[in-house]
């Protein structure tokens, strides 16, 4: 079956043009810093986002982990949303591997963290407490774009209270395209930014961490410690360079198709449309109907991440075209529990 896969934008497959770029990539040993394609990617993204340096890593999870370990020492803490990817979905790596304590703060419905709550969570300089060192934000968060005014205020708070500021920018370019801004207009507020290329940008592997020269020096060492040093990685970096050239502007197509998907099911009584943000559509299905809903959608050839909770996320990406959206709408509309 040729599935319509709406589980995540991580399921994309390299386009023919991307495969061609990978096949002809110039390579070297990146652990020695000698892979020219990796170096080109790092330099290009650092300049694009307004940073001194950048580092290519295998995954977004490792990019965030390495950023936290470069910013913080053992016994430090980072402040983070209680629904943030770095806190909930990255295996507790900062605590397990970095001895860095997370201080969760409730995510507001728009993805922001209350600045008042952040300030109250910052610990005094006292040996009884972990040392508050870093605030970590996420953009987009569940598809939601953080307002620039909020980022500016968060930056001012961090400067006033001596915190550094990291962005989990796995979908940074979705946020930039949605706001019709250069990505560096978002990145300018942060001390470090991680960007994932294996989501909406369509590369098979890879994330890049951007920061200062000193931060990336530390990050490079931690990457090696965590097993992220790769050799002829230019084959992978070439896919990311191709994505920068060809897959940023087209993210607007994903956003438009997600809006069309949401509009196509907005009137249904069998499931509840919760919202649509950038390339994501959220629905609620009664828990008692989940087994039947899973069976129905599988039979229709539409893959969804259906677990044990009523909330279901559908993610549009470059492998979903207009006919795929039409088929998904038809399958959702025909569900009769």
N, C-alpha and C positions, 0 to 999 in steps of 0.2 A: 504494500500500500504506500502511496505517495502522501505522507502525512502532512497536514498543516499544523506545524509545531509552534504553539503559542506559550510554551512553558517559560521561555526566557529568551533574551537576545544573545545568550551565549551559545545557542545551538546553530548559529550561522555556519555556512560552509564557504571556503575561499572561492572567490569568483575566478573565472578563467584568467583575467588580467592579473589578479593577485598571485595565482599559481605561476604565471609566467615570470613575474617579478622575483618570486622566490627561487625559481629554477636558475635564474641568471645572476643571483646575488653574489657579490664579491665577499669573501669570508676570510677570517683569521681567527686567532685564539683570543676570545674576549676576556678571559681571566687575566691574560697579559695586557689587556687593553688594546689588542692589535686587530680587532675585527672592524674593518672600515665601514661596513654597513651599520653595525651597531653604533659606532661613533657618530655616524652621520645622523642617525635617528635621535640619539641623545642630544646632540648639538642643536638639531632643528627644533625639537620640542622645547628645550630650554629657552631658546630665543623666542619661539612663538608665544610662550607663556610668561616671558619676562624674568627668567631665573638665570643664575650663573652657570649651573650645571644640571645634569640629569643622569639617571641610571636606569638601564633596562633590566627588568626582572621577569621571572616566569609567570607571575600571577598577581592579581590585585590584592589578594590576601597577603602575599609576601611583601608587596610594596607597602601596604599599610603597616604591617608588622615591623619592617625594617625602618620605616619612618618613626614609629613610636620608640624603637630601641635606639635610634640615633638622637632623638630629642631628649629622652629620659634615661635615668640611671635606676639601678635597683633601689626600691623603696620610694620611688616617685609615683605620682598618679597622673592619669589623664582624665579629663572631664569629657563626657560623651553622651549622646542620646541613648535612652534606654531601648529604643528600637533601631539603633544604628547598626549597620553591617559590621563595623569593626567590633562592636560589643556583643552582638547576638549570633553572628554567622561566621566567625573566623576562628572558632575552636578555642577561644580564650587565650590565644597565642601570646598576647602581651603579658598576661599574668603567668602563663605556664613557662614561657621561654625567656621573657624579659624581666620577670619579677616586678612588673609595673602594675599598679593597682588601678582598675577602672573605677571611676566615680560616675555612675549613671544618673542622668537628668531626664525628666520626662520630655519626650518629644511632643511639641504642639502639633495640631492637626495639619499645619502647613510645613512641617519639617523643621521649624526653628526650635531652638532651646531658649527659654526665657532668660534674658540677660540678668534679671534679678535673681533667678534660681542659680545661674552660673556663679554670680558673685557670692551668694550665700554658701555655695559648695566649696569655694576656695579655702583651703586650710591655713590656719595661722602657722607661722614658723615656730614650731614647738616639737620636741622629740616624740611626743605622743602621736603625732599625725604623719601620714604619708605627705610627701612634698608635692604640692600642686604645681605641675610644670607645663601642661599642655591642654589646649582645648581642641577637640576634633569635631569637625562638622562634615556633613555629607550633602553633595549636590550633583545630581538630583537625588531626592529622598523619596522613595516609593513613587518616582516619576515627578514629584513636585520640585519646582525651582525655587531656590532661596532668593529672596529679594536683595538687590544690591545695597539698599539702605540698611538692611539688617546686617549684611556682611561688614559694612563700614562701621556700624556700631559695635559689632563683635570684635573687630580689629582694635577699636579704640579702648574697649574694655580690657583686652589682653595687654595692650601697651601700658595701660594704667596700673594693672595688677601684676605685671611681670610674667605673663604666660606667653608661650609660643602658640601658633595657630596652624593646625594641619587640616587639609581638605582631602577627604576621600572623594575624589572626583572621578570615580569609575565611569560615570556618564556626564562628565563635564561638558562635552561637546553637545550633548542633548540640551543641556541648560543654556549654552551659548546660542545654539540655533533657535531655541524657543524664545529667548529674549532678544534675538537679532543683534547680538553683541559679539565682538571678538572674545575668544576664550580668555585672553589675558586680562580683560576688564573684570572678570571674576577672580582670576588667579592672583591679581595684584594685592589682595588683602591677606594673603597667606604666606607663612614661612616655608611651607612645603605643600606640594600637591601631587597626588597619585592619579594617573589616568590609565584606564583599562582599554586595551585595543581589541579584546576578544568579546566585547559585547556589541553594541550597535555599530561600531566601526568595522566589524566583520573579519578581523584577523583571527587565525586559529589559536594563537598563544601570545601572551605578552602584556606587560604593563610598564609604565615609566614613572619614576619618582623624580620630581624636580625640587631643587632647593639651592641653598648657598653652596659655595665651594667646600666649606668646612663640613656641612651636613652630609654632602654626598661622599666626602672622604670617609666619614664614619659609616655611612650606609653601605659603601662598597665592601668594607670589612665585614659588616654584619651579614651582608648577602652571602659572602663566602662561608661564614660560620653556619648559616642556616641552610647551606647546600644549594644556594641559588646561582652559583657561578657556572656559567655555561661556556662552551668552547666555540665552535663555529656557529654562533648564534645569528649571524647575519642573514641566514636563510629565513629566520623568523622575523628579524627586524625589517627585512625587505617587505614583508606583508604589512607591517605597521606603516612604513613609509608610503606604500601604495594606498593605504587607507587614508592617510593625511591628504593625499592628492585627490582621491576619488570618492570618499565615503562620508565626508563631513556634511556638505550641503544637502545631500540626499536624506539626512536624518529628518528633514522637514516632511519628506514623504511618509516616513513611519508615523510621525505625529498626526498627519492628516488622515492616514488610514486608521489609526487608533480612534480618532474622533468619529470617523464614519462607522466603525464597529460599534462604538458606544451609542451613536444615534440610531443604529439599526436594531438595538435591543432595549431602548429606553422605555418602551411602553409595555414590556412583558410583565405578567403577573407571576409567572413560574419562577423567576429569579429577579433579584433586585440589582439594578445598576447603581453602584455606589459612587463611581466617579471615573473620570479620564484625565490623565496628566501626562503630557508629552507622549511617549510611545507605550503607555500602560493603561489598561482598562481594568477596573476592579468591579467584581460582582459578588453578591451574597446568595448562596443557595442553602436552604434549610438543611441542617445536619441530617435529618431523616431521609432526605432525598439524594444525598451524596453518592451512595452506591449506584443508584439508578442513573444519576447524571453522568457518572464516570463511564458506565456501560454504554450509554447513549452516545456520548461524545467520541468514545473509541470506535464505535461502529460507524460513525460519520467521518472518521479519519481525521479528527481534530484532537491534538494532544494538549492537555492542560495539566497543570500541577494541582491535583485534587488530593488533599490530605484529609485531616479529621476535623478541620475548622470550616465554618461556612464561607469565609472570605477566600476568594480565588482571584489571582492576578493573571491577566492575559497580556502578553508582551509582543508588540509588533516589531519586525526587523527586516533586514534586506532580503530575506528569503520568503517574505510574505508579500504577494502582489495583490492587485485588486480582486482577482478571481479567488484568492485565498480568503480575503475578507468576506466576499460574498458567500463562500461556502461556510465559513465560521458563523456568519449571521444566520444562515439557513438552518444550520445544526442547532444553534441556541434557540431559535424561534420554534423549532419543531419538538423541543423537549416537553414531554407531557408526563409528569410523575404520577 
